[in-house]
């Protein structure tokens, strides 16, 4: 049972709370055990909007905390995909090796010993072949970090599909098809 008696008013309140929660720069923080609403650059809001945020503060804080908990749970589920942590660690080791090797090849007058590879040739490829869903997740995650908002959106949608139970082949196909459409749309930009 809702504490609001007017359903139209309740709908409006829910929409306003969602509106403020979707805005960048608004976060729920806790200070001295008290829940607070942190607003980055409050000068961008009108006085009426700030007053409305004050009235809706408990609802906004609650919604922001729920969203944060959902995001944290999704991240933890993604990290528990079989092979994600191992492949990510191996890729980071290989990137570190390549940086050290390039520095060694450039030679600055003092030549340290040649860096050793962190693992045997083909080991990363075998690991990736054995964990296709983890590879699809990592590709989607990298795409979601793209500076282009359309490509980032494709990566986010692919991650959502994987989290909803889509298999690796379908996720890869989705990303490939969406990227092809993106390229065709912007071919002459």
Secondary structure, DSSP 4 states (H G I P E B T S, - for coil): --S-S-HHHHHHHHHHHHHHHHSTTEEEEEETTEEEEEETTGGGS-HHHHHHHHHTHHHHHHHHHHHHHHHHHHHHHHHTSTTHHHHHHHHHHHHHHHHHHHHHHH--SS-PPPPPPSS-TTHHHHHHHH-HHHHHHHHHHHHHT-SSHHHHHHHHHHHHHHHTT--HHHHHHHHHHHHHHHHHHTTT-
